[in-house]
Amino acid sequence: MPNWIRIDNDQVVETTDSDPKGRFHPDLKWIKAAVSVQAGMVKQADGSFAFPDPAPENIIAVGQLPA
């Protein structure tokens, strides 16, 4: 089943598994992508998509988890 994604500033902001043609405002640009691409992923330099690394302040070091 095909997957269409809408990208804003290299980030996937919306996905649909139904052809978006005629269902959305024509100014919204959709492209076909692998079904594994999800909202929140970022387009990489090689054209692939991946989730961004968490911000350093959101990383909890091993052994520092609350009890």
C-alpha positions, 0 to 999 in steps of 0.5 A: 500500500503506498504512503504519501507524506507532506514535508515542511522544513524537511520534517514529515508533518503529515502522512496518509495511506490514501491518495491525497489528490483532490482531498487537500488544498492544492498548495499542500504538496505530497510525495510518495514514500515508504510506509515506514516513514512516519510523522516527526521524521526528518529528511536526511542528506541522502534522501532517507528519513529518520527520527531526529536525535533527542535534545541533550537536555532530554537524555537521561543517563543510565543509572540516573533514572528515578526510583 
